[in-house]
């Protein structure tokens, strides 16, 4: 059914749902909004839906495939789509080319946001209007896909795509697409590891110019090898090791392309010394491995679109990661050196926390861990990073999984458990506990491996409160 003749049920009036309802008001046959918590929704209960009137459903990522209204729609043969799918249907022609702007899509368990922002920065440096959009919206209407896709001034859309969005997306065919990595996350929503990976893999389907994959991730590599892509689409691996044929990687401190993106024939091309990208490094020049991996993925995507390599590298040179991604927010000057307070609140699962912890020297990290565990386990994380962790301070309402991991995997690491009863003071108490462990040369790292909603509004709120508490501690102890 054509959208102009369809009645669309919009489930969930978050920023994307609300904006899509506005967009569809003049483009669809009818719009019905449902949200149990919004007084201005047409319906406040899914029990009130008259299904015989509904032709399509837009489902918010808050609703899993097992949600009763989703199952009812599917039982009736009514298609359920994400906002991504609707935005693809609604694409406007670009003012310069007369064709819809191409999309570059990025998904993965971690690194999606940084990679998306890097691609946007590189393409912007090449003279294109290439905004970020999609899962990266975070309340900003201009970044919702249904808004960005209708803007004729946009030359390219750099789209962060979550696994939730991809589950309900069917027809999108990206110009270039990347999967940064895959680790266990949101398995309860998807119904298991294989379904989670399959939803991520949709980003490759029908890709036209290049699919970019983490060559050091066996699951991602397998998905890339099996992906049904358009004729002539390149498959480009990225790696922190020396690249093999078909890959972009690092050899002897230099970024090297062996994919053919630069040379056209796969001959090795040295592009830049890694040390040039100081914004992706520790103060001593040690580069953060996970940010370098994001940069390689982003570079491959931009080059896959045909961007100028040197302009892309210049953009990477000045790029700084966004908020709450391994950012130093306070420094205490103490006898013998400094104690740095580093906010990586965006590390909301074990995979991301491991990448963050592994960036630092042995026994140098006083780690703030814990939060909403989402059913996750942390034994592997604690065991693998015990050499880095000097001490740990556990926050959150859902503490048992983290405490059990320390008890079984690293019982000798000093541990402080913060009473979760007072959300307003939890971060000050956590920082105070960290201050008792930290010495010159140490890093107080908040990379909690858990979601934030048990005690904070969001991971951004958690990061802001960490930064404020750290600065208060530095001032109070007279060492700033």
C-alpha positions in Angstrom: 0.0 0.0 0.0 1.2 3.5 -0.9 1.8 5.7 2.1 -0.6 8.4 0.8 -3.4 5.9 1.1 -2.4 4.3 4.4 -3.4 4.9 8.0 -0.3 4.7 10.2 -0.4 3.8 13.9 2.5 5.5 15.6 3.4 3.7 18.8 5.4 5.9 21.2 5.6 9.7 21.1 9.3 10.2 21.8 11.1 12.7 19.7 11.2 10.5 16.6 7.6 9.4 17.0 6.3 12.9 17.5 8.2 14.3 14.6 7.1 11.5 12.3 3.5 12.1 13.3 3.9 15.7 12.2 5.6 14.8 9.0 2.9 12.1 8.1 0.0 14.4 8.9 0.1 15.8 5.3 1.6 12.7 3.6 -0.3 9.7 4.9 -4.0 8.8 4.6 -4.3 9.0 8.4 -2.3 9.0 11.6 -3.2 7.6 14.9 -0.8 8.1 17.9 -0.7 5.8 20.9 1.3 6.5 24.1 0.3 5.4 27.6 2.2 8.3 29.1 1.4 11.2 26.8 -1.8 13.1 27.4 -1.9 14.5 23.9 -1.7 11.1 22.2 -4.9 10.0 20.3 -5.0 6.9 22.3 -3.6 6.2 25.8 -3.9 2.4 25.6 -3.1 -0.2 22.9 -6.3 -2.0 24.0 -8.2 0.9 22.4 -6.7 0.4 18.9 -9.2 -0.3 16.2 -7.0 -2.6 14.1 -9.3 -2.7 11.1 -8.5 1.0 10.6 -4.7 0.4 10.6 -2.6 -0.2 7.6 1.0 0.3 9.0 2.6 0.6 12.4 5.6 2.7 13.4 7.1 1.2 16.5 9.4 3.0 18.9 12.6 1.2 19.9 11.2 1.0 23.4 8.9 -1.9 22.2 10.4 -5.3 21.7 9.2 -7.7 19.0 7.4 -9.7 21.8 5.2 -6.7 22.8 1.6 -7.7 22.5 0.5 -4.9 20.1 3.5 -5.8 17.8 2.4 -9.5 17.8 -1.2 -8.5 17.1 -0.2 -6.3 14.2 1.9 -9.2 12.7 -0.9 -11.7 13.3 -3.2 -9.4 11.2 -0.6 -9.1 8.5 0.0 -5.4 9.2 3.6 -4.3 8.6 5.5 -3.0 11.6 8.3 -0.5 10.7 10.9 1.6 12.4 11.1 5.4 11.9 14.2 4.5 9.7 11.9 2.7 7.2 9.4 5.6 7.1 12.2 8.1 6.6 13.5 6.0 3.7 10.0 6.1 2.1 9.8 9.9 2.6 13.2 10.9 1.2 13.2 14.2 -0.6 15.4 15.0 -3.7 18.6 16.8 -3.0 18.5 20.4 -4.3 21.7 20.0 -6.3 21.5 16.5 -7.7 17.8 16.1 -8.1 18.1 12.7 -6.4 17.6 11.6 -2.8 20.7 12.1 -0.7 22.7 8.8 -0.1 22.8 7.4 3.4 25.9 6.1 5.2 24.8 3.8 8.0 26.8 2.7 11.1 25.8 0.1 13.6 27.5 -2.1 16.2 27.5 -2.8 19.9 29.9 0.1 20.6 31.5 2.9 18.7 28.5 3.8 16.6 28.3 7.4 17.7 32.0 8.2 17.4 32.2 6.6 14.0 29.1 8.5 12.8 30.5 11.8 14.0 33.8 11.2 12.4 32.3 10.3 9.0 30.2 13.5 9.2 33.3 15.6 10.1 35.3 14.1 7.1 32.6 14.6 4.6 31.9 18.1 5.8 35.6 18.9 5.3 35.2 17.7 1.7 32.5 20.4 1.2 29.4 18.3 1.6 26.4 19.0 3.8 26.6 15.7 5.7 24.8 15.9 9.1 24.5 13.1 11.6 21.0 11.6 12.1 19.2 8.6 13.5 19.9 6.9 16.8 22.2 9.8 17.6 19.3 12.2 17.8 19.1 12.2 21.6 16.1 14.6 21.7 17.2 16.8 18.8 14.4 16.9 16.2 16.8 18.1 13.5 18.7 14.8 13.9 15.7 12.5 13.6 15.8 10.7 10.3 12.3 11.7 9.3 13.4 15.3 9.6 16.8 15.0 8.0 15.6 12.9 5.1 13.1 15.6 4.0 15.7 18.4 3.9 16.7 19.0 0.3 19.9 20.8 1.4 21.4 17.6 2.8 24.0 16.0 0.4 24.6 12.9 2.5 23.1 11.6 5.7 25.5 10.0 8.3 23.1 7.7 10.1 23.7 5.9 13.4 21.5 2.8 13.5 20.6 0.8 16.6 19.8 -2.9 16.5 16.3 -1.9 17.7 15.8 0.3 14.7 17.2 -2.3 12.3 14.8 -5.0 13.5 11.8 -3.2 12.0 13.7 -1.9 8.9 13.3 -3.8 5.6 13.9 -1.8 2.4 16.7 0.6 3.2 19.7 0.2 0.9 22.7 2.2 2.1 25.4 3.7 -0.1 28.0 2.6 2.5 27.5 0.7 5.7 29.6 -0.4 8.7 29.4 -2.8 11.7 31.9 -1.7 14.3 31.7 -4.8 16.5 29.2 -7.2 18.0 29.1 -8.3 21.6 26.3 -9.5 23.8 23.9 -6.6 24.5 20.1 -6.2 24.5 19.7 -10.0 24.1 16.5 -9.9 26.1 15.0 -7.4 23.5 16.0 -9.4 20.5 15.4 -12.9 21.9 19.0 -14.1 21.7 22.5 -13.6 20.3 21.8 -14.9 16.8 18.7 -12.6 16.4 20.7 -9.6 17.7 23.5 -10.2 15.1 20.9 -10.8 12.3 19.3 -7.5 13.0 22.7 -5.7 12.9 23.5 -7.5 9.7 20.6 -5.8 7.9 22.7 -2.7 7.6 24.8 -4.5 4.9 21.8 -5.7 2.8 21.7 -4.1 -0.6 24.6 -1.7 0.1 25.8 -0.1 -3.1 29.4 1.1 -2.8 31.1 -0.3 0.3 30.5 -2.4 3.4 33.0 -1.8 6.2 33.5 -4.5 8.8 35.7 -5.2 11.9 38.2 -7.7 10.6 39.2 -8.6 14.1 35.6 -9.6 15.0 34.9 -13.0 13.8 31.1 -12.6 13.9 31.2 -9.3 12.0 33.6 -10.7 9.4 31.3 -13.7 8.8 28.3 -11.4 8.4 30.2 -9.2 5.9 31.2 -12.3 3.9 27.6 -13.5 3.6 26.0 -10.1 3.0 23.9 -9.7 -0.1 25.2 -6.5 -1.5 24.8 -4.7 -4.8 27.1 -5.6 -7.7 30.4 -3.8 -7.5 30.1 -3.1 -3.8 33.5 -3.4 -2.0 33.9 -5.4 1.2 36.5 -3.5 3.3 37.8 -4.8 6.6 39.4 -2.5 9.2 42.0 -3.7 11.7 44.4 -2.4 14.4 46.9 -4.9 13.0 48.8 -4.8 9.8 46.2 -5.0 7.0 45.8 -7.9 4.7 44.5 -7.6 1.2 41.1 -5.9 1.2 41.7 -4.2 4.6 42.6 -0.8 6.1 44.8 -1.1 9.1 48.0 0.0 11.0 51.5 -1.0 10.1 54.6 0.4 11.9 52.6 3.3 13.3 51.1 4.3 10.0 47.5 3.9 8.6 47.8 1.7 5.5 45.2 1.0 2.9 45.3 -2.4 1.1 41.6 -2.3 0.2 41.9 -0.5 -3.0 39.8 2.5 -1.7 42.8 4.8 -2.4 44.9 3.1 -5.1 42.0 1.4 -6.9 44.0 -1.8 -7.3 44.7 -2.9 -3.8 48.4 -1.9 -3.8 49.5 -0.8 -0.3 49.2 3.0 0.3 50.5 4.7 3.5 48.1 7.4 4.4 49.1 9.0 7.7 51.1 8.4 10.9 48.7 7.5 13.8 50.5 9.9 16.1 49.0 12.8 14.1 45.6 12.2 15.7 46.3 13.7 19.1 42.6 14.1 20.0 42.3 10.3 20.1 45.3 9.9 22.5 46.2 9.8 26.1 48.2 12.9 27.3 51.4 10.8 26.9 50.5 10.1 23.2 49.2 6.6 23.7 46.3 6.2 21.4 43.0 4.8 22.6 42.6 1.6 20.6 38.8 1.7 20.4 38.8 5.3 19.1 41.5 4.4 16.5 39.3 1.5 15.4 36.3 3.9 15.1 38.5 6.3 13.1 39.6 3.5 10.7 35.9 2.5 10.1 34.9 6.1 9.5 37.8 6.6 7.1 36.9 3.5 5.1 33.3 4.7 4.9 34.2 8.2 3.7 36.7 6.8 1.2 34.1 4.3 0.1 31.8 7.2 -0.9 34.7 8.7 -2.9 35.9 11.4 -0.5 39.3 13.0 -0.8 41.8 11.1 1.5 43.9 14.0 2.6 40.9 16.2 3.5 39.5 13.3 5.5 42.7 12.8 7.4 42.9 16.6 8.2 39.3 16.3 9.6 40.4 13.4 11.8 43.4 15.3 13.0 41.1 18.0 14.6 38.3 15.6 15.6 37.4 15.3 19.3 35.1 12.6 20.6 31.7 13.7 21.7 30.5 14.0 25.3 31.0 11.2 27.8 33.4 9.3 25.7 36.7 8.9 27.5 37.0 12.6 28.3 39.2 14.0 31.1 36.9 16.2 33.2 39.1 17.1 36.2 42.7 16.8 37.3 44.1 16.8 40.8 47.7 17.9 41.1 49.2 15.9 44.0 52.7 15.1 45.2 54.5 13.1 42.5 52.1 13.8 39.7 48.4 14.0 38.7 45.2 12.1 39.3 42.9 12.3 36.3 39.2 11.9 36.4 37.9 10.4 33.1 34.3 10.3 32.0 33.3 7.3 29.8 29.7 7.1 31.0 28.8 6.0 27.5 30.4 2.6 28.3 27.1 1.0 29.1 28.0 -2.6 28.6 30.9 -4.9 29.3 32.3 -4.7 25.8 32.6 -0.9 25.9 34.0 -0.9 29.5 36.7 -3.4 28.4 37.8 -1.1 25.6 38.0 1.8 28.0 39.8 0.0 30.8 42.3 -1.5 28.3 43.4 2.0 27.3 45.3 2.5 30.6 48.4 1.2 32.3 48.5 -1.8 34.7 47.1 -1.1 38.2 46.5 2.6 37.3 42.7 2.6 37.3 40.3 3.3 40.2 37.2 2.1 38.4 33.6 3.3 39.1 31.5 0.3 37.9 27.8 -0.7 38.1 24.3 0.5 37.4 21.5 -1.3 35.6 23.0 -4.6 34.6 20.3 -5.5 32.0 20.9 -9.2 32.8 24.6 -8.9 31.9 27.5 -10.8 33.5 30.9 -9.3 34.2 33.1 -12.2 35.1 35.0 -12.1 31.8 35.4 -8.3 32.0 36.8 -8.4 35.6 39.1 -11.3 34.9 40.5 -9.8 31.7 41.0 -6.3 33.1 42.1 -7.2 36.7 45.7 -6.2 35.7 44.5 -2.7 35.0 42.2 -2.2 38.0 43.8 -0.9 41.1 40.6 -0.6 43.0 36.9 -0.5 42.3 33.9 1.5 43.6 30.5 -0.1 42.8 27.4 2.0 42.3 23.9 1.2 41.2 20.8 -0.5 42.5 21.6 -3.7 40.7 25.0 -4.5 42.3 25.0 -8.2 42.7 26.3 -9.3 39.3 29.2 -6.9 39.5 30.1 -7.9 43.1 29.9 -11.6 42.2 32.3 -11.0 39.3 34.9 -9.5 41.7 34.3 -12.2 44.3 35.0 -15.0 41.9 37.5 -13.4 39.4 39.5 -10.8 41.4 39.0 -11.1 45.1 42.2 -9.3 45.9 41.2 -6.0 44.3 40.1 -3.5 46.9 36.4 -2.8 46.6 34.0 -0.2 48.0 30.2 -0.6 47.6 28.2 2.6 47.6 24.8 2.5 49.3 22.3 3.1 46.5 19.6 4.6 48.8 20.2 8.3 48.0 20.5 9.0 44.3 21.2 12.7 44.8 24.5 12.0 46.6 25.6 8.7 45.0 28.2 10.3 42.8 29.8 12.4 45.5 30.1 9.4 47.7 31.6 7.4 44.9 34.2 10.1 44.1 35.1 10.3 47.8 35.7 6.6 47.9 37.8 6.8 44.7 39.9 9.6 46.3 40.8 7.3 49.1 42.4 4.9 46.6 43.9 7.2 44.0 47.5 8.3 44.0 49.8 10.2 41.6 49.6 8.7 38.1 46.3 7.1 38.6 43.0 7.5 36.7 39.6 7.6 38.3 37.6 6.1 35.4 33.8 6.0 35.2 33.1 3.4 32.5 30.4 1.5 34.4 29.6 -1.4 32.0 25.9 -0.8 32.9 23.0 1.4 31.9 22.2 4.5 34.0 18.5 4.6 34.4 18.4 3.1 37.9 19.9 6.2 39.5 20.3 8.8 36.7 18.2 10.3 33.9 20.6 9.1 31.2 24.2 8.2 30.7 24.7 11.9 29.9 23.3 12.9 33.3 25.5 10.3 34.9 28.5 11.7 33.2 27.7 15.3 34.1 27.2 14.4 37.7 30.5 12.5 37.7 32.3 15.6 36.3 30.7 17.9 38.8 31.5 15.6 41.8 35.1 15.2 40.6 35.6 19.0 40.4 34.1 19.4 43.8 36.5 16.8 45.2 39.5 18.5 43.6 38.5 21.9 45.0 37.7 20.5 48.5 41.0 18.7 48.7 43.0 21.7 47.6 44.8 19.9 44.9 43.3 21.4 41.7 
